[in-house]
Amino acid sequence: MLFALWRFKFFILNSIKNDLTNNFKRSSIGSLWVILNPLSQVLIYSLILSKIISAKLPNSSNEYGYSIYLMAGLLCWNHFQAILTRSTSIFIDNSNYLKKMQFPRSTIPAILYGSEVLNNLLLFISIIFIALILQYPLNLGVLFIVPFMIFLLGLFTISIGIFLGVINVFIRDVSQLLAILLQLLFWFTPIVYPESIVPSYLLKFLKINPMYHFVKIYQNMICLGEFPKSTVLLSLILITSASLIFAMKFYKNSIDEIIDSI
């Protein structure tokens, strides 16, 4: 499968470009929606919760601390949610291509992955500019660690998405159930609130959630300039690698049944 991705790399790159173009060609402000949507979330949460939560943040001395904390968390979460939501219906949406014998079927998840990674990188760059305008102190390491985490989180999420996408072909309720689960998972991840307000007996359950660790790396790197612990980073890399290998094999073994069912 990796050989096929390399073989069709120019097709993938061109398809990513077309995907980005098609998403915004009917919009008057185009790709700015990638930035405006999450920033509007930040504005709403900041207006409602800023005075309540800011004092409980590690960097509470900065007046923009909570807004930057929110942007870091939502940068991570929106990347996860966007890939997972789109990939759940990826095989149904691309049924016409999958039925073509000569079509490189392994490229479909790669195109979605590439498109969403570029969207998230665009949002990341915007957050950096906003932080600079607000004169918020940033560690230069953020320019290396966060992009790496965007790529890593994308791989972790697309592996889950491929699995759910295959299941969704046979059980069409998966996408509806996912929307509910994502809402629950959002509030079980310290994005809007800091983990310091979570009771100790509940915090151990939050840490079972892989998104807790991804979000925390984003927040610590952007808000505090703290590099992730090597053990945590290595664990996420191993989990992502194992998930991706499983998803690729599952997709490959299921492709004939998928084509028969769509």
Protein Blocks (a to p, Z undefined) as FASTA:
>chain_A
ZZmmmmmmmmmmmmmmmmmmmmmmmpfklmmmmmmmmmmmmmmmmmmmmmmmmmmpmklm
bmklmmmmmmmmmmmmmmmmmmmmmmmmmmmmmmmmmmpmklcfklmmmmmmmmmmmmmm
mmmmmmmmmmmmnopacdfklmmmmmmmmmmmmmmmmmmmmmmmmmmmmmmmlmmmmmmm
mmmmmmmpcfkbcfklpcfklmmmmmmpmklmmmmmmmmmmmnopacdfklmmmmmmmmm
mmmmmmmmmmmmmmmmmmmmZZ
